[in-house]
Amino acid sequence: MKFLNIFTFWRRSHSISINEGQISNHNSQVASQPSLSPPPSSNQIPTIDLTVVPPTPTLPSEKQSVMMKEEMQIIDVNSEHGNKIIIATEYDGYNQSSNSAIEYKSKFRNIFNEWSSLLALLIIFLMLWAIGYALLPSFCAINGPFMRMAFLFVGAQLSGILITFIKLPDMLGMLFFGVLYTNLGLGDFTEIQGLEASLRDMALINIMLLAGLGVDLQPLKKLFRIIMQLTLLPTIAEVAALTVLSHYLLNMPWIWGILLGLVVTAISPNVVVTVLLRLKEEKLGMNKGIHTVIIAMTSCNDVLAIFLFGVILGVIFSTGDLTSQILQGPIGICIGLAYGVITGFIMLYLPNNQAKYVNGLKFTMITLMGSLSVYGSKAIKYPSAGALGCITTAFIATEGWKRQKDSYQNNEVGMYLDLLWKFLKPISFSLIGKEVNFKVLDGNTVLYGAITLLIGVIFRLVVSYFSAYGAKLNWKEKAYVTISGFPKATVQAALGPLALDMARKLNSEENYEYANAVLIISVLAIIFTAPLGAILMIRLAPKWLQKGPELNS
């Protein structure tokens, strides 16, 4: 009877079930066999020896970690009679010191993960330089133009990292380093001017491919009217305001004013998407599909601005007669659309989804097709076809991949393009900063350019707010969607110097001054709007957006 009382107390206290000679505690399998002594005599209390072998320690889950903190006591009843019950339900293999060690290792691992990519990029740079120096020692000398350009890019990357510690976008650090570099007399790349222009083109190609991949047809269909309102009306308003102001304040021709407006009106996908990913983790604005509206608006705005910029740029630098200049735009549009549709459908079927290295092949093909669109359009004297062909290729391909579910789920082309942008981002922003030389900078251009930019942006914000009419949003949410069109950086860094490159290439003194003004105002747009736009989007989101599950759920 005494044995039964002890057994009942033990079972109730520790919830241990005995089944076929094994003791199981909280789903931890324990190899144990109850050992019973020989049948006792009538005047002897039975002796039971239950020895539980502790299981091998495993990494605890949240539930198990709480259980392991509970220590089981050893119950020794009537030891003078030889009765012994030893119960070890959980093996406390992780004490406080080991938990601290795991936490320390986890923090160290997170820091290492953040910096490992940068260290890998640095090693790649050193290896490329070593190979280049071994093959072409005079070309890759430390004091040569090629190495000066390489140091510009490395310094821009480091400056971008450092400026993030004061909560500013990394692109500002890259831009300022380029400005500093050229004003120290290190930014003269006349000997490799063609390479500089090609690197700018590569950055533009990367941005256009990402823009094409970012256009999602399904939400575009569902919210077509609202997205078109938020894309077209603010863009037209801002371009019109900048065109008029630049004509009267900066004495720019009307067509150059339109070109300036198209450069400035583009929204920075880099800033906007980065902020939206942060808000998505906090579930802010998910319940009304605000993220979908902003991303679609940003993508469509950039596609429209880049496409029209290419058309206007082709018209400005066209060397033909008036008829050919008028036909430059429509012919370029037809060529770009045809090229994009053909190459986009090729991407749907080649390579096959079951092929080896399918993602690497898709990334290589779409990058080369986009590059051929840009460089080939310049070769046939229709540069306006390049941007449209590049964007159309990416759009057709990604929409086709979405219909091929297996292909879309395993598709990593966008991830590879993001990786490529890590290389091209410091190149793009440092090269645009390099063009700001204080020795030749015109104070009137800076002053009137800043006024033009400020009025144009304010005009855009006002029109954008009223363009959200009809959306099922309250006034705070409409205001937040409006502010998301404020940051400007990525597209400006890619488009800003292109007109200046064309003027240099054609030795057009007449257009050089206007192209330089476009570049300076592009730099001002990045400096003024990128950090302020990011700060406003982050700080106002908890006040203006509601928490909630995603709209689709």
Secondary structure, DSSP 4 states (H G I P E B T S, - for coil): -HHHHHHHHHHHHH-EEEETTEEEETTEEE----EEPSPPPTTS---EEE--PPPPP----HHHHHHHTSPPPPB---GGGT-EE----------HHHHHHHHHHHHHHHHHHHHHHHHHHHHHHHHHHHHHHHH-TTTT-TTSHHHHHHHHHHHHHHHHHHHGGGT--HHHHHHHHHHHHHHTT----GGGHHHHHHHHHHHHHHHHHHHHHH--HHHHHHTHHHHHHHHHHHHHHHHHHHHHHHHHHS---HHHHHHHHHHHH---HHHHHHHHHHHHHTTBSGGGTHHHHHHHHHHHHHHHHHHHHHHHHHHHT--S-HHHHHHHHHHHHHHHHHHHHHHHHHHHHSS-TTSTTHHHHHHHHHHHHHHHHHHHHHHTT-THHHHHHHHHHHHHHHHHHHHSHHHHHT--HHHHHHHHHHHHHHHHHHHHHHT--TTT--HHHHHHHHHHHHHHHHHHHHHHHHHTTTSS--HHHHHHHHHTT----HHHHHHTTHHHHHHHHTT-HHHHHHHHHHHHHHHHHHHHHHHHHHHHHHHHHHHHS-B---TT-
